[in-house]
Structures are given as structure tokens and as C-alpha cells.
Amino acid sequence: MTSRPSQLEVFWVSGSPYSWRVLLTLEVKKLAYTSRLLEASKGELKKPEYLALNPRGKVPTLKNSDFVRWESLAIMDYLEHKQPKPAIFGRTAQSAAKIRRLISEFSSYLDGPLQRIITPIYFGKAAEKADDIRAAAAVAHAELERFEGNLDDSPWFGGESICAADIAIYPFVKSLLRAASKETAAPLDLGVLPFEARYPRFAAWMQRVEQLPTYERTYPPHWRQ
């Protein structure tokens, strides 16, 4: 990713869905920023200079001059106030409440099961964690069906334009599909692929995200290898 010089600096790790949320927000809002790509495998998240910015040693972190914020949803909220247009957290009380509800439901009910599927597959523990992955998949499917219902009457979770719920949820679903496509995931019978067969509205929604003009700038670089 080519950086665009700015007082805004984003520290991130390739493939982190939490980082991806922030990159998508910056691009949707057309904010200039400087990209600071870190490598967790090299211990860069635990270096003193990074811990001075984010004492949790996690990503993403946003720095704006002498102001620093971490936690992806908090950063998205900050960017909404910094650049209100296009609005991603809703233009009315009703739409804002719906968007916040969807993000809260994702965080409470779907994020955990997805992590239980994705993480062991990515880190070579699919066979060891097979029973838990299958249990998590059953929960994930129930939630994916519920979320897909929110796309019955509109192209985006918030209505006619992309919103914070779309941005917050997309990276995790994309990561699920990548994990499900791994050879080690085949014996698990996750029932995720082909995604468009089971979740046609979800699949069409993902295509809309991927057709955003600057989507490619946010795509995890190591996934291209």
C-alpha cells in the first residue's frame, strides 16, 4: 500500500480484520493518511516505541499529531467526527440506532465464533481444534443467516449507502472465506463454500464492498502472495 502523507498515521498488521476496518473507513471518507505496516512475527508490536503509542501492543492504532487512539471502533468513531461526510454512523436517530445495534450484535454473537474458526485454521491447529471449530461453525451459520436477513430490502446494512456496520463486519466474513478455502479446512465440512449458494445476499453485499474505488488499497498485502 502506498502511503499518502498526512498527520494521520495508521499502524496496522496485514490480515488483521480490526486494522482492515480502519483502512476501509479512511478510504471511504477519502482521508489522507500515512500507512505504518507492522509485522507481528518480528515482534514489532512489542517494541518500546510502539508500546508507547498503544500499551496493549495490538493493532490498529491511529496517531494524529499528538493525539493517539486505539481500538478499531473507537478509531472509526473518531474519524466520523473528524470527517462527517460521508456519514457512516447514520444520518438520523433511527439509522444510527440500527447501525450501532448491528455492530453490537456482531461483536457479541458472531465475532467470537468466527475467531474460533479462523484462528486455528490460520495457525495450523485445525485438526487439533476440529470439534470446537465445528461447534463454532453451527453458531456462526445461525448468526450469518440472521445478519443476511438485514440485507433483504437494502444493498447495505444501513440502507442505500455503505455504513459503519458494513465496514465493521466485512473484514471478518472475508477472513472466514479465506480460512474456509484452506486445504486444512476441507475435512471440517464448514458448509461455508460456495458462499453465494448458501448466502446469496451476503455474497452480493461482499461484491459491493469489493467494488469500492479504493478497496484494493486496503486488501491485506500478504494475501496476494
Phi and psi restraints in degrees (value plus and minus 20) as a CYANA .aco file:
   2 THR   PHI    -103.9   -63.9
   2 THR   PSI     108.6   148.6
   3 SER   PHI     -96.2   -56.2
   3 SER   PSI     128.1   168.1
   4 ARG   PHI    -132.3   -92.3
   4 ARG   PSI      89.9   129.9
   5 PRO   PHI     -71.1   -31.1
   5 PRO   PSI     114.3   154.3
   6 SER   PHI    -188.1  -148.1
   6 SER   PSI     144.5   184.5
   7 GLN   PHI     -89.6   -49.6
   7 GLN   PSI     -43.1    -3.1
   8 LEU   PHI     -97.8   -57.8
   8 LEU   PSI     103.7   143.7
   9 GLU   PHI    -142.7  -102.7
   9 GLU   PSI     113.4   153.4
  10 VAL   PHI    -138.4   -98.4
  10 VAL   PSI     105.2   145.2
  11 PHE   PHI    -120.3   -80.3
  11 PHE   PSI     105.8   145.8
  12 TRP   PHI    -170.5  -130.5
  12 TRP   PSI     150.0   190.0
  13 VAL   PHI    -146.0  -106.0
  13 VAL   PSI     116.0   156.0
  14 SER   PHI     -80.1   -40.1
  14 SER   PSI     108.8   148.8
  15 GLY   PHI      71.1   111.1
  15 GLY   PSI     -31.4     8.6
  16 SER   PHI     -91.5   -51.5
  16 SER   PSI      96.5   136.5
  17 PRO   PHI     -83.8   -43.8
  17 PRO   PSI     -48.6    -8.6
  18 TYR   PHI     -88.6   -48.6
  18 TYR   PSI     -61.3   -21.3
  19 SER   PHI     -83.7   -43.7
  19 SER   PSI     -61.4   -21.4
  20 TRP   PHI     -79.7   -39.7
  20 TRP   PSI     -57.0   -17.0
  21 ARG   PHI     -74.5   -34.5
  21 ARG   PSI     -66.5   -26.5
  22 VAL   PHI     -89.4   -49.4
  22 VAL   PSI     -61.8   -21.8
  23 LEU   PHI     -81.0   -41.0
  23 LEU   PSI     -63.6   -23.6
  24 LEU   PHI     -82.7   -42.7
  24 LEU   PSI     -60.4   -20.4
  25 THR   PHI     -81.9   -41.9
  25 THR   PSI     -66.1   -26.1
  26 LEU   PHI     -79.8   -39.8
  26 LEU   PSI     -61.0   -21.0
  27 GLU   PHI     -92.8   -52.8
  27 GLU   PSI     -61.7   -21.7
  28 VAL   PHI     -81.3   -41.3
  28 VAL   PSI     -57.5   -17.5
  29 LYS   PHI    -107.5   -67.5
  29 LYS   PSI     -19.6    20.4
  30 LYS   PHI      35.5    75.5
  30 LYS   PSI      20.7    60.7
  31 LEU   PHI    -111.0   -71.0
  31 LEU   PSI     114.0   154.0
  32 ALA   PHI     -92.8   -52.8
  32 ALA   PSI     120.5   160.5
  33 TYR   PHI    -174.5  -134.5
  33 TYR   PSI     140.2   180.2
  34 THR   PHI    -125.2   -85.2
  34 THR   PSI     104.5   144.5
  35 SER   PHI    -104.1   -64.1
  35 SER   PSI     110.1   150.1
  36 ARG   PHI    -141.1  -101.1
  36 ARG   PSI      66.0   106.0
  37 LEU   PHI     -98.6   -58.6
  37 LEU   PSI     103.3   143.3
  38 LEU   PHI    -128.8   -88.8
  38 LEU   PSI     139.0   179.0
  39 GLU   PHI    -139.3   -99.3
  39 GLU   PSI      88.2   128.2
  40 ALA   PHI     -82.4   -42.4
  40 ALA   PSI     -54.5   -14.5
  41 SER   PHI     -84.0   -44.0
  41 SER   PSI     -40.9    -0.9
  42 LYS   PHI    -116.9   -76.9
  42 LYS   PSI     -11.6    28.4
  43 GLY   PHI      55.7    95.7
  43 GLY   PSI      -3.3    36.7
  44 GLU   PHI     -89.5   -49.5
  44 GLU   PSI     -40.7    -0.7
  45 LEU   PHI     -98.2   -58.2
  45 LEU   PSI     -33.1     6.9
  46 LYS   PHI    -128.3   -88.3
  46 LYS   PSI     -15.6    24.4
  47 LYS   PHI     -90.9   -50.9
  47 LYS   PSI     126.0   166.0
  48 PRO   PHI     -74.5   -34.5
  48 PRO   PSI     -57.9   -17.9
  49 GLU   PHI     -87.7   -47.7
  49 GLU   PSI     -51.5   -11.5
  50 TYR   PHI    -100.0   -60.0
  50 TYR   PSI     -60.0   -20.0
  51 LEU   PHI     -82.5   -42.5
  51 LEU   PSI     -44.9    -4.9
  52 ALA   PHI     -87.5   -47.5
  52 ALA   PSI     -47.2    -7.2
  53 LEU   PHI    -105.5   -65.5
  53 LEU   PSI     -67.3   -27.3
  54 ASN   PHI    -151.2  -111.2
  54 ASN   PSI      79.0   119.0
  55 PRO   PHI     -84.9   -44.9
  55 PRO   PSI     -34.0     6.0
  56 ARG   PHI    -101.3   -61.3
  56 ARG   PSI     -34.7     5.3
  57 GLY   PHI      45.6    85.6
  57 GLY   PSI      17.0    57.0
  58 LYS   PHI    -140.0  -100.0
  58 LYS   PSI     153.5   193.5
  59 VAL   PHI    -145.6  -105.6
  59 VAL   PSI     135.4   175.4
  60 PRO   PHI    -108.8   -68.8
  60 PRO   PSI     145.7   185.7
  61 THR   PHI    -153.2  -113.2
  61 THR   PSI     117.3   157.3
  62 LEU   PHI    -134.3   -94.3
  62 LEU   PSI     112.4   152.4
  63 LYS   PHI    -141.4  -101.4
  63 LYS   PSI     109.0   149.0
  64 ASN   PHI    -150.1  -110.1
  64 ASN   PSI      75.9   115.9
  65 SER   PHI      40.9    80.9
  65 SER   PSI    -136.5   -96.5
  66 ASP   PHI    -118.7   -78.7
  66 ASP   PSI     -12.6    27.4
  67 PHE   PHI    -119.5   -79.5
  67 PHE   PSI     112.6   152.6
  68 VAL   PHI    -149.4  -109.4
  68 VAL   PSI     116.4   156.4
  69 ARG   PHI    -159.0  -119.0
  69 ARG   PSI     118.6   158.6
  70 TRP   PHI    -143.9  -103.9
  70 TRP   PSI     156.8   196.8
  71 GLU   PHI      58.5    98.5
  71 GLU   PSI      98.8   138.8
  72 SER   PHI     -78.3   -38.3
  72 SER   PSI     -64.5   -24.5
  73 LEU   PHI     -88.6   -48.6
  73 LEU   PSI     -54.6   -14.6
  74 ALA   PHI     -86.3   -46.3
  74 ALA   PSI     -58.3   -18.3
  75 ILE   PHI     -86.0   -46.0
  75 ILE   PSI     -63.3   -23.3
  76 MET   PHI     -79.3   -39.3
  76 MET   PSI     -61.5   -21.5
  77 ASP   PHI     -83.0   -43.0
  77 ASP   PSI     -62.5   -22.5
  78 TYR   PHI     -81.4   -41.4
  78 TYR   PSI     -64.0   -24.0
  79 LEU   PHI     -87.3   -47.3
  79 LEU   PSI     -51.3   -11.3
  80 GLU   PHI     -82.5   -42.5
  80 GLU   PSI     -60.3   -20.3
  81 HIS   PHI     -95.0   -55.0
  81 HIS   PSI     -53.8   -13.8
  82 LYS   PHI     -89.9   -49.9
  82 LYS   PSI     -60.4   -20.4
  83 GLN   PHI    -153.0  -113.0
  83 GLN   PSI      68.7   108.7
  84 PRO   PHI     -85.3   -45.3
  84 PRO   PSI     -39.2     0.8
  85 LYS   PHI    -138.3   -98.3
  85 LYS   PSI     115.4   155.4
  86 PRO   PHI     -92.2   -52.2
  86 PRO   PSI     123.5   163.5
  87 ALA   PHI     -90.8   -50.8
  87 ALA   PSI     111.2   151.2
  88 ILE   PHI    -134.1   -94.1
  88 ILE   PSI     -31.5     8.5
  89 PHE   PHI    -124.5   -84.5
  89 PHE   PSI      -1.6    38.4
  90 GLY   PHI      81.7   121.7
  90 GLY   PSI     125.7   165.7
  91 ARG   PHI    -122.2   -82.2
  91 ARG   PSI     -34.1     5.9
  92 THR   PHI    -148.7  -108.7
  92 THR   PSI     145.7   185.7
  93 ALA   PHI     -80.7   -40.7
  93 ALA   PSI     -59.1   -19.1
  94 GLN   PHI     -86.6   -46.6
  94 GLN   PSI     -66.0   -26.0
  95 SER   PHI     -88.6   -48.6
  95 SER   PSI     -57.8   -17.8
  96 ALA   PHI     -82.3   -42.3
  96 ALA   PSI     -60.8   -20.8
  97 ALA   PHI     -85.1   -45.1
  97 ALA   PSI     -59.8   -19.8
  98 LYS   PHI     -84.8   -44.8
  98 LYS   PSI     -64.9   -24.9
  99 ILE   PHI     -83.2   -43.2
  99 ILE   PSI     -64.9   -24.9
 100 ARG   PHI     -84.2   -44.2
 100 ARG   PSI     -58.3   -18.3
 101 ARG   PHI     -82.3   -42.3
 101 ARG   PSI     -65.8   -25.8
 102 LEU   PHI     -82.8   -42.8
 102 LEU   PSI     -61.5   -21.5
 103 ILE   PHI     -84.6   -44.6
 103 ILE   PSI     -61.6   -21.6
 104 SER   PHI     -84.7   -44.7
 104 SER   PSI     -62.5   -22.5
 105 GLU   PHI     -84.3   -44.3
 105 GLU   PSI     -60.4   -20.4
 106 PHE   PHI     -80.7   -40.7
 106 PHE   PSI     -68.6   -28.6
 107 SER   PHI     -82.5   -42.5
 107 SER   PSI     -56.2   -16.2
 108 SER   PHI    -102.9   -62.9
 108 SER   PSI     -54.3   -14.3
 109 TYR   PHI    -141.4  -101.4
 109 TYR   PSI     -40.7    -0.7
 110 LEU   PHI    -135.0   -95.0
 110 LEU   PSI     -54.7   -14.7
 111 ASP   PHI     -75.6   -35.6
 111 ASP   PSI     -69.8   -29.8
 112 GLY   PHI     -78.9   -38.9
 112 GLY   PSI     -73.5   -33.5
 113 PRO   PHI     -78.5   -38.5
 113 PRO   PSI     -59.2   -19.2
 114 LEU   PHI     -82.9   -42.9
 114 LEU   PSI     -60.9   -20.9
 115 GLN   PHI     -84.4   -44.4
 115 GLN   PSI     -55.1   -15.1
 116 ARG   PHI     -87.8   -47.8
 116 ARG   PSI     -43.8    -3.8
 117 ILE   PHI    -106.5   -66.5
 117 ILE   PSI     -71.5   -31.5
 118 ILE   PHI     -88.8   -48.8
 118 ILE   PSI     -69.0   -29.0
 119 THR   PHI     -79.5   -39.5
 119 THR   PSI     -71.2   -31.2
 120 PRO   PHI     -84.7   -44.7
 120 PRO   PSI     -52.2   -12.2
 121 ILE   PHI     -86.5   -46.5
 121 ILE   PSI     -65.0   -25.0
 122 TYR   PHI     -83.0   -43.0
 122 TYR   PSI     -55.1   -15.1
 123 PHE   PHI    -123.9   -83.9
 123 PHE   PSI       3.2    43.2
 124 GLY   PHI      52.0    92.0
 124 GLY   PSI       6.3    46.3
 125 LYS   PHI    -139.6   -99.6
 125 LYS   PSI       4.5    44.5
 126 ALA   PHI     -80.9   -40.9
 126 ALA   PSI     -64.9   -24.9
 127 ALA   PHI     -86.8   -46.8
 127 ALA   PSI     -62.1   -22.1
 128 GLU   PHI     -84.1   -44.1
 128 GLU   PSI     -56.6   -16.6
 129 LYS   PHI    -124.8   -84.8
 129 LYS   PSI      -1.1    38.9
 130 ALA   PHI     -75.5   -35.5
 130 ALA   PSI     -65.1   -25.1
 131 ASP   PHI     -84.0   -44.0
 131 ASP   PSI     -63.1   -23.1
 132 ASP   PHI     -89.3   -49.3
 132 ASP   PSI     -55.7   -15.7
 133 ILE   PHI     -82.8   -42.8
 133 ILE   PSI     -64.3   -24.3
 134 ARG   PHI     -84.5   -44.5
 134 ARG   PSI     -60.0   -20.0
 135 ALA   PHI     -84.2   -44.2
 135 ALA   PSI     -61.8   -21.8
 136 ALA   PHI     -86.2   -46.2
 136 ALA   PSI     -55.3   -15.3
 137 ALA   PHI     -83.6   -43.6
 137 ALA   PSI     -58.3   -18.3
 138 ALA   PHI     -82.5   -42.5
 138 ALA   PSI     -62.4   -22.4
 139 VAL   PHI     -86.5   -46.5
 139 VAL   PSI     -63.1   -23.1
 140 ALA   PHI     -81.3   -41.3
 140 ALA   PSI     -62.5   -22.5
 141 HIS   PHI     -82.7   -42.7
 141 HIS   PSI     -61.2   -21.2
 142 ALA   PHI     -80.8   -40.8
 142 ALA   PSI     -60.5   -20.5
 143 GLU   PHI     -93.7   -53.7
 143 GLU   PSI     -58.8   -18.8
 144 LEU   PHI     -81.1   -41.1
 144 LEU   PSI     -59.7   -19.7
 145 GLU   PHI     -83.3   -43.3
 145 GLU   PSI     -60.8   -20.8
 146 ARG   PHI     -84.3   -44.3
 146 ARG   PSI     -64.2   -24.2
 147 PHE   PHI     -87.0   -47.0
 147 PHE   PSI     -57.7   -17.7
 148 GLU   PHI     -81.3   -41.3
 148 GLU   PSI     -50.5   -10.5
 149 GLY   PHI     -79.7   -39.7
 149 GLY   PSI     -44.9    -4.9
 150 ASN   PHI     -95.5   -55.5
 150 ASN   PSI     -27.2    12.8
 151 LEU   PHI    -124.8   -84.8
 151 LEU   PSI      -9.0    31.0
 152 ASP   PHI     -83.1   -43.1
 152 ASP   PSI     -61.0   -21.0
 153 ASP   PHI    -135.3   -95.3
 153 ASP   PSI     -15.1    24.9
 154 SER   PHI    -172.0  -132.0
 154 SER   PSI     133.2   173.2
 155 PRO   PHI     -94.1   -54.1
 155 PRO   PSI     -43.1    -3.1
 156 TRP   PHI    -145.1  -105.1
 156 TRP   PSI     141.4   181.4
 157 PHE   PHI     -83.0   -43.0
 157 PHE   PSI     -49.9    -9.9
 158 GLY   PHI    -114.7   -74.7
 158 GLY   PSI     -23.9    16.1
 159 GLY   PHI     113.2   153.2
 159 GLY   PSI    -143.3  -103.3
 160 GLU   PHI    -112.8   -72.8
 160 GLU   PSI     -25.4    14.6
 161 SER   PHI    -159.5  -119.5
 161 SER   PSI     137.6   177.6
 162 ILE   PHI     -80.4   -40.4
 162 ILE   PSI     121.8   161.8
 163 CYS   PHI    -154.3  -114.3
 163 CYS   PSI     159.7   199.7
 164 ALA   PHI     -82.4   -42.4
 164 ALA   PSI     -51.4   -11.4
 165 ALA   PHI     -85.4   -45.4
 165 ALA   PSI     -61.8   -21.8
 166 ASP   PHI     -79.7   -39.7
 166 ASP   PSI     -67.3   -27.3
 167 ILE   PHI     -85.4   -45.4
 167 ILE   PSI     -58.3   -18.3
 168 ALA   PHI     -92.1   -52.1
 168 ALA   PSI     -51.6   -11.6
 169 ILE   PHI    -113.1   -73.1
 169 ILE   PSI     -58.7   -18.7
 170 TYR   PHI     -70.6   -30.6
 170 TYR   PSI     -70.6   -30.6
 171 PRO   PHI     -77.6   -37.6
 171 PRO   PSI     -51.5   -11.5
 172 PHE   PHI     -95.5   -55.5
 172 PHE   PSI     -59.2   -19.2
 173 VAL   PHI     -87.0   -47.0
 173 VAL   PSI     -60.4   -20.4
 174 LYS   PHI     -82.4   -42.4
 174 LYS   PSI     -59.3   -19.3
 175 SER   PHI     -87.7   -47.7
 175 SER   PSI     -55.6   -15.6
 176 LEU   PHI     -81.1   -41.1
 176 LEU   PSI     -64.9   -24.9
 177 LEU   PHI     -84.2   -44.2
 177 LEU   PSI     -58.6   -18.6
 178 ARG   PHI     -85.1   -45.1
 178 ARG   PSI     -63.0   -23.0
 179 ALA   PHI     -83.7   -43.7
 179 ALA   PSI     -62.1   -22.1
 180 ALA   PHI     -84.9   -44.9
 180 ALA   PSI     -44.8    -4.8
 181 SER   PHI    -102.5   -62.5
 181 SER   PSI     -28.9    11.1
 182 LYS   PHI     -88.4   -48.4
 182 LYS   PSI     127.0   167.0
 183 GLU   PHI     -78.5   -38.5
 183 GLU   PSI     -57.5   -17.5
 184 THR   PHI     -89.4   -49.4
 184 THR   PSI     -35.5     4.5
 185 ALA   PHI    -104.8   -64.8
 185 ALA   PSI     -37.9     2.1
 186 ALA   PHI     -74.8   -34.8
 186 ALA   PSI     -65.1   -25.1
 187 PRO   PHI     -87.9   -47.9
 187 PRO   PSI     -32.5     7.5
 188 LEU   PHI    -101.6   -61.6
 188 LEU   PSI     -35.4     4.6
 189 ASP   PHI      29.2    69.2
 189 ASP   PSI      37.5    77.5
 190 LEU   PHI     -89.0   -49.0
 190 LEU   PSI     -43.0    -3.0
 191 GLY   PHI      51.0    91.0
 191 GLY   PSI       3.7    43.7
 192 VAL   PHI    -113.2   -73.2
 192 VAL   PSI     -56.3   -16.3
 193 LEU   PHI    -129.6   -89.6
 193 LEU   PSI     122.7   162.7
 194 PRO   PHI     -93.2   -53.2
 194 PRO   PSI     110.3   150.3
 195 PHE   PHI     -81.8   -41.8
 195 PHE   PSI     -60.0   -20.0
 196 GLU   PHI     -86.6   -46.6
 196 GLU   PSI     -42.7    -2.7
 197 ALA   PHI     -93.2   -53.2
 197 ALA   PSI     -59.2   -19.2
 198 ARG   PHI    -110.5   -70.5
 198 ARG   PSI     -52.9   -12.9
 199 TYR   PHI    -150.8  -110.8
 199 TYR   PSI      51.7    91.7
 200 PRO   PHI     -82.8   -42.8
 200 PRO   PSI     -58.6   -18.6
 201 ARG   PHI     -91.8   -51.8
 201 ARG   PSI     -57.8   -17.8
 202 PHE   PHI     -82.3   -42.3
 202 PHE   PSI     -64.3   -24.3
 203 ALA   PHI     -83.8   -43.8
 203 ALA   PSI     -61.2   -21.2
 204 ALA   PHI     -85.5   -45.5
 204 ALA   PSI     -57.1   -17.1
 205 TRP   PHI     -83.3   -43.3
 205 TRP   PSI     -62.0   -22.0
 206 MET   PHI     -82.7   -42.7
 206 MET   PSI     -59.2   -19.2
 207 GLN   PHI     -82.5   -42.5
 207 GLN   PSI     -57.0   -17.0
 208 ARG   PHI     -84.1   -44.1
 208 ARG   PSI     -61.6   -21.6
 209 VAL   PHI     -80.2   -40.2
 209 VAL   PSI     -65.1   -25.1
 210 GLU   PHI     -92.5   -52.5
 210 GLU   PSI     -32.5     7.5
 211 GLN   PHI    -113.1   -73.1
 211 GLN   PSI     -18.9    21.1
 212 LEU   PHI     -80.4   -40.4
 212 LEU   PSI     120.8   160.8
 213 PRO   PHI     -74.4   -34.4
 213 PRO   PSI     -56.3   -16.3
 214 THR   PHI    -131.7   -91.7
 214 THR   PSI       0.0    40.0
 215 TYR   PHI     -75.1   -35.1
 215 TYR   PSI     -63.2   -23.2
 216 GLU   PHI     -80.1   -40.1
 216 GLU   PSI     -46.9    -6.9
 217 ARG   PHI     -86.0   -46.0
 217 ARG   PSI     -41.8    -1.8
 218 THR   PHI    -118.1   -78.1
 218 THR   PSI     -32.2     7.8
 219 TYR   PHI     -84.3   -44.3
 219 TYR   PSI     113.1   153.1
 220 PRO   PHI     -75.0   -35.0
 220 PRO   PSI      99.2   139.2
 221 PRO   PHI     -80.0   -40.0
 221 PRO   PSI     -55.3   -15.3
 222 HIS   PHI     -94.7   -54.7
 222 HIS   PSI     -33.5     6.5
 223 TRP   PHI     -94.4   -54.4
 223 TRP   PSI     -37.5     2.5
 224 ARG   PHI     -98.9   -58.9
 224 ARG   PSI     -35.3     4.7
